[in-house]
C-alpha cells in the first residue's frame, strides 16, 4: 500500500502515528492528487493502521486492484433500463415506392435502416470494451511484479518489526509466511555492571540490534496466547516455566528483573540516537561497551507502529498489573495483555 501510494503521489507516505491520529489523512492526500474514490479505498485499506483490518498480502492487494479495474471498465447503466427494439417497418408512398423505417422504441423518430452498419457499430463497441479490459489487465499484470521487485530490492518491513529484511525473507513475507527466528539467541554484552549481569545485544526474536523483534504479553511462554495464565500467587517469572526467554533461548537466559533494570539505569549513560535510520537509546556501560534499545511498537487490539518510545517487560507482577520498563523514565504498571518487547539477560557465570 505504501509503495502504491508513493507511485500515485510521488510523495513519502505519512508515518503510522499520523494515520492513527487522523484517519482521513490518507484519503485527503490522495484526493488532492486526483485519485479516484475507488482507488483511494484500495490504497487506504492496504495502509490501515489496524493490522487486522489491513490488506494482508500482495495477492489480496492485487485482487482489490483487479476488482477496481473491473468497476472502472464496466459501463454504468441508468437506473431505469428500457429495452431497445429495432422494428423494421415498410410503408407505401403515394408514388408506389417502398420506404424502410427503423423504429427503435422511441416515439417520433425514424431513420433509414442499415442492418450491416448497425451490426458493425455494435462490433466496434464490443472490440473497444474488450481492448480496454485487456489493457487494464495488462497494466495490473505488469504492476504486481514491479511492486514485488520493489520490496525485494529496497527492503520490506515486517509487521511488528522495523528491520529491513533480506531478499529471501522479503519473498516469504509477500506470501505472508515469514516468521522471526524462533530459537536463535543473541550475543551477550558485558557492560561492566557490578552484578555481572550480561545483557543480550538485541530484543527477543529480533533479527539484529536495531530490530524491535516480536511483541509479547506478560507471562506467556508460547508467545501465542492472548490471556495470562500465570497463577495469582506467582509474582516473579524470571527463570520459571512462564519465562518465554528461557523457553526460546535456553536455561542460561531469562527475563530481566527490577534490580537489573535499575542497575542498567543507574550505572550506564543513556542517550537518544538514530542508528541505521532507527531511533532508540544508546546505553554505554562502565567499561565502554554499548547496547542499543530501538523504539518499539505497542500492540493492544491494534498495532501502533513507529511509536517513538521504548518499553520492555520485566519479570514482575504487582496485583492485576505487570511492570514494564522504559530505561529512561522507569517502571509502569501495565495491563499484562499489552504486547511489548523483551530484552533477555544472563549471568556472567553462565557458560555457552
C-alpha positions in Angstrom: 0.0 0.0 0.0 2.8 2.4 0.9 4.6 1.6 -2.4 1.4 2.2 -4.4 0.8 5.4 -2.5 4.2 6.7 -3.5 3.7 5.7 -7.1 0.4 7.6 -7.2 1.5 10.7 -5.3 5.3 10.8 -5.7 5.5 11.5 -2.0 6.7 9.5 1.0 3.7 8.0 2.9 2.9 9.7 6.2 4.1 7.9 9.4 1.7 5.5 11.1 1.4 7.7 14.1 -0.2 10.4 11.9 -2.6 7.9 10.5 -3.7 6.8 14.0 -4.4 10.4 15.0 -6.1 11.4 11.7 -8.0 8.6 10.0 -8.8 10.8 7.0 -5.3 11.9 6.3 -4.6 9.3 3.6 -7.9 9.9 1.9 -7.4 13.7 1.8 -3.9 13.5 0.4 -4.8 11.0 -2.3 -7.8 13.1 -3.3 -5.6 16.2 -3.6 -3.6 14.2 -6.2 -6.8 13.5 -8.2 -7.0 9.8 -7.3 -10.5 8.3 -7.7 -12.6 7.3 -4.7 -12.5 3.6 -5.6 -8.7 3.6 -5.8 -8.4 5.6 -2.6 -10.4 2.8 -0.9 -8.0 0.2 -2.2 -4.9 2.1 -1.0 -6.2 3.2 2.4 -7.2 -0.4 3.2 -3.7 -1.6 2.4 -2.2 1.1 4.7 -4.8 0.8 7.6 -3.1 1.2 11.0 -5.2 -1.6 12.4 -3.2 -4.7 11.4 -6.3 -6.9 11.5 -8.3 -4.7 9.1 -5.4 -4.0 6.8 -4.9 -5.8 3.4 -2.9 -8.9 4.5 -0.9 -9.9 1.4 0.2 -8.8 -2.1 -2.2 -11.3 -3.5 -5.2 -9.7 -1.7 -3.9 -6.3 -2.8 -3.7 -7.5 -6.4 -7.3 -8.8 -6.2 -8.5 -5.5 -4.9 -6.8 -3.7 -7.8 -8.4 -6.2 -10.2 -11.9 -5.5 -8.8 -11.2 -1.8 -9.1 -10.3 -2.2 -12.8 -13.4 -4.2 -13.5 -15.5 -1.5 -11.9 -13.8 1.2 -14.0 -14.3 -0.8 -17.2 -18.0 -1.8 -16.6 -20.5 0.6 -18.3 -22.7 2.4 -15.9 -26.4 1.6 -16.5 -29.1 4.0 -15.9 -31.5 3.4 -13.0 -34.4 2.9 -15.4 -33.4 0.4 -18.1 -35.6 0.1 -21.1 -35.2 -2.5 -23.9 -34.4 -1.0 -27.3 -36.2 -2.9 -30.0 -35.5 -2.4 -33.7 -38.6 -2.9 -35.7 -38.5 -2.9 -39.5 -41.5 -1.2 -40.9 -42.3 -0.9 -44.6 -44.5 1.9 -45.7 -46.0 2.6 -49.1 -45.8 6.1 -50.5 -48.2 7.7 -52.9 -45.9 7.2 -55.9 -45.6 3.4 -55.2 -42.1 3.4 -53.7 -41.4 1.5 -50.5 -39.7 3.3 -47.6 -37.9 1.4 -44.8 -38.4 2.9 -41.4 -36.5 1.7 -38.3 -38.3 2.2 -35.1 -36.0 1.8 -32.0 -38.8 2.1 -29.5 -38.6 5.9 -29.3 -41.5 7.9 -30.4 -41.4 10.3 -33.3 -38.0 9.0 -34.6 -37.4 7.5 -37.9 -34.2 6.8 -40.0 -33.1 4.7 -42.9 -32.3 1.2 -41.6 -29.0 -0.2 -42.5 -28.6 -3.6 -40.8 -24.9 -4.0 -41.7 -24.0 -0.6 -40.4 -25.8 -1.3 -37.1 -24.0 -4.7 -36.6 -20.6 -3.2 -37.4 -21.2 -0.4 -34.8 -22.1 -2.9 -32.1 -19.0 -5.0 -33.0 -16.7 -1.9 -32.8 -18.1 -1.1 -29.3 -17.5 -4.7 -28.1 -14.0 -4.6 -29.5 -13.2 -1.3 -27.8 -14.6 -2.7 -24.5 -12.5 -5.9 -24.8 -9.4 -3.8 -25.7 -9.9 -1.6 -22.6 -10.2 -4.7 -20.3 -7.1 -6.2 -21.8 -5.1 -3.0 -21.4 -6.2 -2.7 -17.7 -5.4 -6.4 -17.0 -2.0 -6.0 -18.8 -1.3 -2.9 -16.6 -2.1 -4.9 -13.4 0.0 -7.8 -14.6 3.0 -5.5 -15.1 2.4 -3.6 -11.9 2.3 -6.5 -9.5 5.8 -7.8 -10.4 7.2 -4.3 -10.2 5.8 -3.9 -6.6 7.3 -7.3 -5.7 10.7 -6.3 -7.1 10.5 -3.0 -5.2 10.0 -4.9 -1.9 12.9 -7.3 -2.8 15.5 -4.7 -3.7 14.6 -1.9 -1.3 13.7 -3.9 1.8 10.4 -5.0 3.4 9.2 -4.0 6.9 7.6 -7.0 8.6 4.5 -6.5 10.7 5.7 -5.7 14.3 9.3 -5.2 13.2 11.3 -2.3 11.9 14.2 -4.0 10.3 14.8 -4.2 6.5 14.8 -7.9 5.5 16.9 -9.8 3.0 15.5 -10.6 -0.4 14.8 -14.2 0.5 12.9 -13.0 3.6 11.0 -10.5 1.5 9.8 -13.3 -0.8 8.5 -15.2 2.2 6.9 -12.0 3.7 5.0 -11.4 0.4 3.3 -14.8 0.8 2.6 -14.0 4.5 4.7 -16.9 5.7 7.7 -15.2 7.2 8.4 -15.8 10.9 11.1 -14.4 13.1 13.8 -17.0 14.1 12.3 -18.9 17.0 15.3 -20.1 19.0 18.2 -18.1 17.7 19.7 -16.4 20.7 21.6 -13.1 20.6 25.1 -12.3 21.8 25.8 -11.5 25.5 27.2 -8.0 26.1 29.3 -7.3 29.2 28.7 -3.7 30.2 30.9 -3.9 33.3 28.0 -3.9 35.7 28.7 -4.6 39.4 26.2 -7.6 39.4 27.9 -9.2 36.5 24.7 -9.2 34.5 25.1 -9.7 30.8 22.5 -8.1 28.5 21.6 -9.5 25.1 22.6 -7.4 22.2 19.0 -7.5 20.8 15.4 -8.0 21.8 13.8 -11.4 21.9 13.2 -12.7 18.3 14.9 -9.7 16.7 16.9 -10.0 13.6 19.6 -7.7 14.9 20.1 -4.9 17.5 18.1 -2.3 15.5 15.1 -4.6 15.0 12.4 -4.4 17.7 11.7 -8.1 17.4 8.3 -9.6 18.3 5.8 -8.3 20.8 4.6 -10.4 23.7 2.1 -10.4 26.5 3.4 -10.9 30.0 3.9 -14.4 31.3 3.1 -16.4 28.1 5.9 -18.9 27.4 4.5 -19.8 24.0 4.1 -16.3 22.6 0.8 -17.3 21.1 -1.8 -16.6 23.8 -3.9 -13.5 24.3 -4.6 -14.1 28.0 -2.3 -14.5 31.0 -2.2 -18.0 32.6 0.3 -17.3 35.4 -1.1 -18.4 38.8 -2.2 -15.5 41.1 0.5 -16.4 43.7 3.4 -16.1 41.3 4.8 -12.6 41.1 8.2 -13.1 39.5 8.5 -15.3 36.5 12.2 -15.0 35.5 13.7 -18.4 35.0 10.3 -20.2 35.6 8.1 -22.2 33.3 6.3 -18.9 32.4 9.5 -17.2 31.2 9.4 -17.1 27.4 13.1 -16.2 27.2 14.1 -19.4 28.9 11.7 -21.3 26.6 13.2 -19.8 23.4 16.9 -19.2 24.3 17.6 -21.9 26.8 18.3 -22.2 30.5 21.1 -19.6 30.6 18.9 -16.7 29.5 15.9 -15.2 31.3 13.7 -12.1 31.6 15.2 -9.2 33.5 14.0 -8.3 36.9 13.6 -4.9 38.6 17.0 -4.8 40.1 18.7 -5.5 36.8 16.8 -2.6 35.1 17.6 -0.3 38.0 21.3 -1.2 37.7 21.2 -0.5 34.0 19.7 2.9 34.6 22.0 3.8 37.5 25.3 2.5 36.2 25.1 3.4 32.5 24.8 6.5 30.4 21.7 6.6 28.2 21.1 8.9 25.2 18.7 9.1 22.4 20.3 8.4 19.0 19.4 7.2 15.5 21.2 4.1 14.3 20.8 2.8 10.7 17.7 5.1 10.4 16.2 3.5 13.5 15.6 5.7 16.6 16.3 4.4 20.0 18.5 4.6 23.1 22.3 4.0 23.2 23.3 2.5 26.5 27.0 2.8 27.4 28.3 0.7 30.3 31.0 1.5 32.8 33.6 -0.4 30.7 32.6 1.4 27.5 30.6 -1.4 25.9 27.2 -0.5 24.4 23.7 -1.7 23.8 21.0 -0.3 21.5 17.3 -0.3 22.6 15.2 0.5 19.5 12.0 2.4 19.9 9.3 -0.2 19.6 5.7 -0.7 18.7 2.8 -1.2 21.1 0.0 -3.7 20.5 -3.4 -4.0 22.2 -6.1 -5.0 19.7 -4.3 -3.0 17.1 -0.7 -2.0 16.3 0.7 1.4 16.9 3.7 1.4 14.7 6.5 3.9 14.7 5.9 4.7 18.4 8.9 6.9 19.5 9.2 5.2 22.8 10.9 2.2 24.2 9.1 -0.3 26.5 10.1 -3.7 27.7 8.6 -6.2 30.1 10.1 -7.0 33.4 9.6 -10.3 35.2 7.5 -8.8 37.9 3.8 -8.5 38.6 2.0 -6.4 41.2 -1.6 -7.2 41.7 -3.5 -7.2 38.4 -0.7 -5.4 36.6 2.7 -6.3 35.3 5.6 -3.9 35.4 7.0 -2.7 32.1 10.1 -0.5 31.9 11.3 2.4 29.9 15.0 2.6 30.7 14.9 6.4 30.9 11.5 7.0 32.6 11.4 3.9 34.8 8.6 1.4 35.6 5.0 1.4 34.6 2.0 -0.6 35.8 0.7 -2.1 32.6 -2.1 -4.4 31.5 -0.4 -7.8 31.2 -2.2 -8.4 27.9 -0.4 -5.5 26.3 2.3 -6.6 23.9 5.8 -5.2 24.5 9.3 -6.2 23.6 11.6 -8.3 25.9 15.3 -7.9 26.3 16.9 -11.1 27.7 19.7 -11.2 30.3 22.0 -13.8 31.7 24.7 -14.0 34.4 28.4 -13.9 33.7 28.8 -17.3 35.3 26.7 -19.0 32.7 28.9 -20.8 30.1 27.8 -21.0 26.5 
